[in-house]
Amino acid sequence: MIQTMNAVVLRHRESIELVAVVMRIVSFSLVSWLGPRSPFFFVWAFNTVDAVALSWCAILRKDRAYTLLNIFWIGVGIVGMLRAHGF
């Protein structure tokens, strides 16, 4: 099952990375434009999904720097969602 999923990700890697980067731009643009009125939980959830996609692609490419960076963003996203939820 994982092998099949990895094959699909590798086959569509460039498209997945492009969509994920656009997702990151959109999430941070929302915060920039809306400021304190931003839907912070949504922004962090959206950002975490793109970090998962980018991490997966980086892992399959064996790119340690981008793997580390995007796994870090997954952690930041989880903390951001917890804080946005009031924890």
SETIFI-231102 format. One record per atom (N, C-alpha, C, CB): residue number from 1; residue in three letters; atom name; x, y, z. Coordinates in steps of 0.05 Angstrom, whole numbers, plus 5000, padded with zeros to 4 digits. Glycine has a CB too. Example, Ala and Ser with C-alpha at 12.3 -4.5 7.8 and 13.67 -1.06 7.14 Angstrom:
residues 2
    nr   rest   atom      X      Y      Z
     1    Ala      N   5264   4886   5156
     1    Ala     CA   5246   4910   5156
     1    Ala      C   5264   4934   5156
     1    Ala     CB   5226   4911   5181
     2    Ser      N   5257   4955   5142
     2    Ser     CA   5273   4979   5143
     2    Ser      C   5258   5001   5157
     2    Ser     CB   5282   4988   5114
This chain:
residues 87
    nr   rest   atom      X      Y      Z
     1    Met      N   5017   4976   5000
     1    Met     CA   5000   5000   5000
     1    Met      C   5018   5025   5000
     1    Met     CB   4981   5000   5024
     2    Ile      N   5037   5027   5019
     2    Ile     CA   5055   5050   5020
     2    Ile      C   5071   5052   4994
     2    Ile     CB   5074   5048   5044
     3    Gln      N   5080   5029   4984
     3    Gln     CA   5096   5030   4959
     3    Gln      C   5080   5042   4936
     3    Gln     CB   5105   5001   4951
     4    Thr      N   5054   5035   4935
     4    Thr     CA   5037   5046   4914
     4    Thr      C   5033   5076   4918
     4    Thr     CB   5010   5031   4914
     5    Met      N   5029   5084   4943
     5    Met     CA   5025   5113   4948
     5    Met      C   5050   5128   4941
     5    Met     CB   5017   5117   4978
     6    Asn      N   5073   5117   4949
     6    Asn     CA   5099   5130   4943
     6    Asn      C   5103   5132   4912
     6    Asn     CB   5122   5114   4955
     7    Ala      N   5095   5112   4898
     7    Ala     CA   5098   5112   4868
     7    Ala      C   5080   5134   4857
     7    Ala     CB   5090   5085   4856
     8    Val      N   5056   5137   4867
     8    Val     CA   5038   5158   4858
     8    Val      C   5049   5186   4864
     8    Val     CB   5009   5155   4871
     9    Val      N   5060   5189   4888
     9    Val     CA   5072   5215   4896
     9    Val      C   5095   5221   4878
     9    Val     CB   5080   5215   4926
    10    Leu      N   5112   5202   4873
    10    Leu     CA   5136   5206   4856
    10    Leu      C   5127   5213   4827
    10    Leu     CB   5154   5182   4856
    11    Arg      N   5106   5200   4818
    11    Arg     CA   5097   5205   4790
    11    Arg      C   5086   5234   4787
    11    Arg     CB   5076   5185   4782
    12    His      N   5074   5244   4809
    12    His     CA   5061   5270   4808
    12    His      C   5076   5291   4826
    12    His     CB   5032   5268   4816
    13    Arg      N   5101   5285   4833
    13    Arg     CA   5116   5301   4852
    13    Arg      C   5116   5331   4846
    13    Arg     CB   5144   5290   4854
    14    Glu      N   5123   5338   4822
    14    Glu     CA   5125   5366   4815
    14    Glu      C   5098   5381   4819
    14    Glu     CB   5134   5370   4786
    15    Ser      N   5076   5368   4811
    15    Ser     CA   5050   5380   4815
    15    Ser      C   5043   5382   4844
    15    Ser     CB   5028   5364   4800
    16    Ile      N   5049   5361   4859
    16    Ile     CA   5043   5361   4888
    16    Ile      C   5059   5384   4902
    16    Ile     CB   5050   5334   4901
    17    Glu      N   5084   5386   4895
    17    Glu     CA   5101   5407   4907
    17    Glu      C   5090   5435   4899
    17    Glu     CB   5130   5404   4898
    18    Leu      N   5082   5439   4875
    18    Leu     CA   5072   5465   4866
    18    Leu      C   5046   5472   4881
    18    Leu     CB   5067   5465   4836
    19    Val      N   5028   5453   4883
    19    Val     CA   5003   5458   4898
    19    Val      C   5009   5464   4927
    19    Val     CB   4984   5433   4896
    20    Ala      N   5027   5449   4939
    20    Ala     CA   5034   5453   4968
    20    Ala      C   5047   5481   4972
    20    Ala     CB   5053   5431   4977
    21    Val      N   5064   5489   4954
    21    Val     CA   5076   5516   4957
    21    Val      C   5055   5538   4954
    21    Val     CB   5099   5520   4935
    22    Val      N   5036   5534   4935
    22    Val     CA   5014   5554   4932
    22    Val      C   4997   5554   4958
    22    Val     CB   4997   5547   4907
    23    Met      N   4993   5530   4969
    23    Met     CA   4978   5529   4994
    23    Met      C   4992   5545   5016
    23    Met     CB   4974   5500   5003
    24    Arg      N   5018   5543   5018
    24    Arg     CA   5033   5557   5038
    24    Arg      C   5031   5587   5034
    24    Arg     CB   5062   5549   5039
    25    Ile      N   5033   5596   5009
    25    Ile     CA   5031   5624   5002
    25    Ile      C   5003   5634   5010
    25    Ile     CB   5036   5629   4972
    26    Val      N   4982   5619   5003
    26    Val     CA   4955   5627   5010
    26    Val      C   4951   5629   5040
    26    Val     CB   4935   5607   4998
    27    Ser      N   4961   5610   5055
    27    Ser     CA   4957   5610   5084
    27    Ser      C   4970   5634   5097
    27    Ser     CB   4967   5584   5097
    28    Phe      N   4995   5640   5089
    28    Phe     CA   5008   5663   5101
    28    Phe      C   4998   5690   5090
    28    Phe     CB   5038   5661   5097
    29    Ser      N   4988   5690   5066
    29    Ser     CA   4975   5714   5055
    29    Ser      C   4950   5721   5071
    29    Ser     CB   4968   5710   5025
    30    Leu      N   4935   5700   5078
    30    Leu     CA   4911   5705   5095
    30    Leu      C   4918   5720   5120
    30    Leu     CB   4896   5679   5101
    31    Val      N   4939   5711   5134
    31    Val     CA   4947   5723   5159
    31    Val      C   4957   5752   5153
    31    Val     CB   4970   5707   5172
    32    Ser      N   4971   5756   5132
    32    Ser     CA   4981   5782   5125
    32    Ser      C   4958   5802   5119
    32    Ser     CB   5000   5781   5101
    33    Trp      N   4939   5792   5104
    33    Trp     CA   4916   5809   5096
    33    Trp      C   4896   5814   5118
    33    Trp     CB   4903   5798   5072
    34    Leu      N   4890   5793   5133
    34    Leu     CA   4868   5795   5153
    34    Leu      C   4878   5801   5181
    34    Leu     CB   4853   5769   5153
    35    Gly      N   4904   5798   5186
    35    Gly     CA   4914   5804   5213
    35    Gly      C   4900   5788   5234
    35    Gly     CB   4913   5834   5218
    36    Pro      N   4891   5802   5256
    36    Pro     CA   4878   5788   5278
    36    Pro      C   4851   5776   5271
    36    Pro     CB   4874   5808   5301
    37    Arg      N   4840   5783   5249
    37    Arg     CA   4815   5771   5240
    37    Arg      C   4819   5745   5224
    37    Arg     CB   4799   5791   5223
    38    Ser      N   4843   5736   5222
    38    Ser     CA   4850   5712   5207
    38    Ser      C   4837   5688   5220
    38    Ser     CB   4880   5709   5204
    39    Pro      N   4829   5668   5203
    39    Pro     CA   4819   5643   5214
    39    Pro      C   4844   5626   5221
    39    Pro     CB   4801   5628   5194
    40    Phe      N   4856   5631   5245
    40    Phe     CA   4882   5619   5251
    40    Phe      C   4882   5589   5251
    40    Phe     CB   4891   5629   5278
    41    Phe      N   4861   5576   5261
    41    Phe     CA   4861   5547   5261
    41    Phe      C   4862   5537   5233
    41    Phe     CB   4836   5536   5276
    42    Phe      N   4846   5548   5215
    42    Phe     CA   4846   5540   5187
    42    Phe      C   4873   5545   5174
    42    Phe     CB   4824   5556   5171
    43    Val      N   4885   5568   5180
    43    Val     CA   4911   5574   5168
    43    Val      C   4932   5554   5177
    43    Val     CB   4920   5603   5177
    44    Trp      N   4932   5547   5203
    44    Trp     CA   4952   5527   5212
    44    Trp      C   4946   5499   5202
    44    Trp     CB   4953   5527   5242
    45    Ala      N   4921   5492   5200
    45    Ala     CA   4914   5466   5189
    45    Ala      C   4922   5464   5160
    45    Ala     CB   4884   5460   5192
    46    Phe      N   4916   5485   5145
    46    Phe     CA   4923   5486   5116
    46    Phe      C   4953   5485   5113
    46    Phe     CB   4912   5512   5103
    47    Asn      N   4968   5500   5129
    47    Asn     CA   4997   5500   5129
    47    Asn      C   5009   5473   5136
    47    Asn     CB   5008   5522   5148
    48    Thr      N   4996   5459   5155
    48    Thr     CA   5006   5433   5163
    48    Thr      C   5002   5412   5141
    48    Thr     CB   4992   5423   5188
    49    Val      N   4980   5414   5127
    49    Val     CA   4975   5395   5104
    49    Val      C   4996   5400   5083
    49    Val     CB   4947   5400   5092
    50    Asp      N   5002   5425   5076
    50    Asp     CA   5023   5429   5056
    50    Asp      C   5050   5420   5066
    50    Asp     CB   5024   5459   5048
    51    Ala      N   5056   5423   5091
    51    Ala     CA   5081   5413   5102
    51    Ala      C   5084   5383   5100
    51    Ala     CB   5084   5422   5131
    52    Val      N   5062   5369   5105
    52    Val     CA   5062   5340   5102
    52    Val      C   5068   5332   5073
    52    Val     CB   5034   5327   5111
    53    Ala      N   5054   5345   5054
    53    Ala     CA   5059   5339   5026
    53    Ala      C   5088   5345   5018
    53    Ala     CB   5040   5356   5008
    54    Leu      N   5098   5368   5026
    54    Leu     CA   5126   5375   5019
    54    Leu      C   5146   5357   5033
    54    Leu     CB   5131   5404   5027
    55    Ser      N   5140   5349   5058
    55    Ser     CA   5158   5330   5072
    55    Ser      C   5159   5303   5057
    55    Ser     CB   5149   5326   5101
    56    Trp      N   5136   5293   5050
    56    Trp     CA   5134   5268   5036
    56    Trp      C   5151   5269   5010
    56    Trp     CB   5105   5260   5029
    57    Cys      N   5147   5290   4995
    57    Cys     CA   5163   5292   4970
    57    Cys      C   5193   5294   4976
    57    Cys     CB   5154   5317   4954
    58    Ala      N   5200   5309   4996
    58    Ala     CA   5229   5312   5003
    58    Ala      C   5240   5286   5012
    58    Ala     CB   5232   5334   5025
    59    Ile      N   5225   5271   5028
    59    Ile     CA   5235   5245   5037
    59    Ile      C   5240   5226   5013
    59    Ile     CB   5215   5232   5056
    60    Leu      N   5221   5226   4994
    60    Leu     CA   5224   5208   4971
    60    Leu      C   5247   5217   4953
    60    Leu     CB   5198   5208   4955
    61    Arg      N   5253   5243   4952
    61    Arg     CA   5276   5254   4937
    61    Arg      C   5302   5251   4952
    61    Arg     CB   5271   5283   4930
    62    Lys      N   5300   5243   4978
    62    Lys     CA   5323   5240   4996
    62    Lys      C   5337   5267   5000
    62    Lys     CB   5343   5220   4984
    63    Asp      N   5321   5288   5002
    63    Asp     CA   5331   5315   5006
    63    Asp      C   5328   5321   5036
    63    Asp     CB   5315   5336   4989
    64    Arg      N   5350   5318   5050
    64    Arg     CA   5350   5320   5079
    64    Arg      C   5344   5348   5089
    64    Arg     CB   5377   5311   5091
    65    Ala      N   5353   5368   5076
    65    Ala     CA   5348   5396   5084
    65    Ala      C   5318   5402   5083
    65    Ala     CB   5364   5416   5067
    66    Tyr      N   5306   5397   5061
    66    Tyr     CA   5277   5403   5058
    66    Tyr      C   5260   5384   5075
    66    Tyr     CB   5269   5401   5029
    67    Thr      N   5269   5360   5079
    67    Thr     CA   5255   5342   5097
    67    Thr      C   5255   5354   5125
    67    Thr     CB   5268   5313   5098
    68    Leu      N   5278   5362   5135
    68    Leu     CA   5279   5374   5162
    68    Leu      C   5262   5399   5164
    68    Leu     CB   5309   5380   5169
    69    Leu      N   5265   5417   5144
    69    Leu     CA   5250   5442   5144
    69    Leu      C   5220   5437   5145
    69    Leu     CB   5257   5458   5119
    70    Asn      N   5210   5419   5129
    70    Asn     CA   5181   5414   5128
    70    Asn      C   5171   5398   5151
    70    Asn     CB   5174   5401   5102
    71    Ile      N   5187   5380   5162
    71    Ile     CA   5178   5366   5186
    71    Ile      C   5177   5386   5209
    71    Ile     CB   5198   5343   5193
    72    Phe      N   5196   5405   5210
    72    Phe     CA   5194   5427   5229
    72    Phe      C   5167   5442   5226
    72    Phe     CB   5218   5447   5225
    73    Trp      N   5159   5448   5201
    73    Trp     CA   5134   5462   5196
    73    Trp      C   5110   5446   5205
    73    Trp     CB   5132   5470   5167
    74    Ile      N   5112   5420   5204
    74    Ile     CA   5090   5403   5214
    74    Ile      C   5087   5408   5244
    74    Ile     CB   5095   5372   5208
    75    Gly      N   5110   5408   5258
    75    Gly     CA   5109   5413   5287
    75    Gly      C   5098   5441   5293
    75    Gly     CB   5137   5410   5299
    76    Val      N   5107   5461   5278
    76    Val     CA   5098   5488   5282
    76    Val      C   5068   5489   5277
    76    Val     CB   5113   5508   5263
    77    Gly      N   5058   5475   5256
    77    Gly     CA   5030   5475   5250
    77    Gly      C   5013   5462   5272
    77    Gly     CB   5025   5460   5224
    78    Ile      N   5023   5441   5284
    78    Ile     CA   5009   5427   5306
    78    Ile      C   5007   5446   5330
    78    Ile     CB   5023   5401   5314
    79    Val      N   5029   5459   5336
    79    Val     CA   5029   5478   5359
    79    Val      C   5010   5501   5352
    79    Val     CB   5058   5489   5364
    80    Gly      N   5011   5511   5327
    80    Gly     CA   4993   5533   5319
    80    Gly      C   4964   5525   5321
    80    Gly     CB   4999   5542   5291
    81    Met      N   4957   5501   5313
    81    Met     CA   4929   5492   5316
    81    Met      C   4921   5490   5345
    81    Met     CB   4925   5465   5301
    82    Leu      N   4938   5479   5361
    82    Leu     CA   4932   5477   5390
    82    Leu      C   4928   5504   5402
    82    Leu     CB   4954   5462   5405
    83    Arg      N   4945   5523   5396
    83    Arg     CA   4942   5550   5406
    83    Arg      C   4917   5564   5396
    83    Arg     CB   4967   5567   5399
    84    Ala      N   4911   5560   5370
    84    Ala     CA   4887   5572   5358
    84    Ala      C   4862   5561   5371
    84    Ala     CB   4887   5568   5328
    85    His      N   4864   5536   5380
    85    His     CA   4841   5522   5392
    85    His      C   4838   5529   5422
    85    His     CB   4843   5492   5389
    86    Gly      N   4858   5544   5433
    86    Gly     CA   4856   5553   5460
    86    Gly      C   4873   5538   5480
    86    Gly     CB   4828   5552   5468
    87    Phe      N   4889   5520   5471
    87    Phe     CA   4906   5505   5490
    87    Phe      C   4931   5521   5496
    87    Phe     CB   4914   5477   5479
